[in-house]
Amino acid sequence: MYLRKYLMWMVAVFCVLPLSAINPQNSKMKELNVKKVSAANIPVESVPALLDKEKVDFQPIKSVNWAEAFPYCPDVEFRIAHTDDAILLHYKVKEGSVAAVAGRDNGPVWEDACVEFFSIPAGDGVYYNIECNCTGTLLIGAGAGRGERRHAPQEVLDKVQRWSSLGREAFEERVGECSWEVALVIPYSAFFLHDITSLDGKAVRANFYKCGDKLQTPHFLSWNPIGLERPNFHCPEFFGMLNME
C-alpha cells in the first residue's frame, strides 16, 4: 500500500517538473522572438537596412564550448526575421583572418570563414544545416542525424539570395583583422524535404554558429551553448528556440 502511494507521488512529481529539471541540457536553452516583417520584392542587399528600419536587434554568437582546445572568440552577431515566404538573416563578423576557398555551393564552406543556421522547421526531428562562407557560398543539408545528410539540389540553392560585403569571388586566406557581413533571403522552399508554406506562430528549434576549421585560428562558436566534449554542431538536443510571430 505504501509502495503504491510512493510510486503515485513520484509520477506526480515528474509530471509537474519542468523539462529542464529532468533534462539538464535544456536548462540553458535560449529563446528568441522572431519578428515578422514585410519584404515583398526587396533585394537581398537591402535586408540590413530593412532590419534596421524594423528595429530587429542583433544577437551575439559567443558560446566558446571547447575553450581549452579552441579558445578564440571572434566578434559575431546575427539578426533574424521572417516574412510570408522566407527567413531573413544578417550576420556581422570581426575576426583575425578570413578565407573563401570553397568557390561552389555544397562544398566545404565550414573550412572557410563561415556562419551557420541549423533548424527543425517542421518539428519532426529532421533538421537543416544552412552554412554560408564570407562570400555567400552555401551548403544546405537535411536529415535526422549527422550521418544521414542529403544536400539540396542546385536549383534549390539558387533560390537563396545572398549578399556579402566582401563580394562573391573565392579567395585564399587573408591574415589580419577583417570585418565582414552577409545577408540571406532563405525561401521556405530551401527546406526541400518538406512543404513549408508558413512559419507564423510556430516554435522552431534552432542554433546559430560561427566556425573556420582551416583558418589560421580555428574556432567553433554557438548561440545556444553545447554540452559535448568535442566540437560538433550536429546536435539538435542543444538547439535553442525561435518563437515566430
Residue, then its C-alpha position, 0 to 999 in steps of 0.5 A: m500500500y505504501l509502495r503504491k502511494y510512493l510510486m503515485w507521488m513520484v509520477a506526480v512529481f515528474c509530471v509537474l517538473p519542468l523539462s529542464a529539471i529532468n533534462p539538464q541540457n535544456s536548462k540553458m536553452k535560449e529563446l528568441n522572438v522572431k519578428k515578422v516583417s514585410a519584404a515583398n520584392i526587396p533585394v537581398e542587399s537591402v535586408p540590413a537596412l530593412l532590419d534596421k528600419e524594423k528595429v530587429d536587434f542583433q544577437p551575439i554568437k559567443s558560446v566558446n564550448w571547447a575553450e581549452a582546445f579552441p579558445y578564440c572568440p571572434d566578434v559575431e552577431f546575427r539578426i533574424a526575421h521572417t516574412d510570408d515566404a522566407i527567413l531573413l538573416h544578417y550576420k556581422v563578423k570581426e575576426g583575425s583572418v578570413a578565407a573563401v576557398a570553397g568557390r561552389d555551393n555544397g562544398p566545404v564552406w565550414e573550412d572557410a570563414c563561415v556562419e551557420f543556421f541549423s533548424i527543425p522547421a517542421g518539428d519532426g526531428v529532421y533538421y537543416n544545416i544552412e552554412c554560408n562562407c564570407t562570400g555567400t557560398l552555401l551548403i544546405g543539408a537535411g536529415a535526422g542525424r549527422g550521418e544521414r545528410r542529403h544536400a539540396p539540389q542546385e536549383v534549390l540553392d539558387k533560390v537563396q539570395r545572398w549578399s556579402s560585403l566582401g563580394r562573391e569571388a573565392f579567395e585564399e586566406r587573408v591574415g589580419e583583422c577583417s570585418w565582414e557581413v552577409a545577408l540571406v533571403i532563405p525561401y521556405s522552399a530551401f527546406f526541400l524535404h518538406d512543404i513549408t508554406s508558413l512559419d507564423g506562430k510556430a516554435v522552431r528549434a534552432n542554433f546559430y554558429k560561427c566556425g573556420d576549421k582551416l583558418q589560421t585560428p580555428h574556432f567553433l562558436s554557438w548561440n545556444p551553448i553545447g554540452l559535448e566534449r568535442p566540437n560538433f554542431h550536429c546536435p539538435e538536443f542543444f538547439g535553442m528556440l525561435n518563437m515566430e510571430 
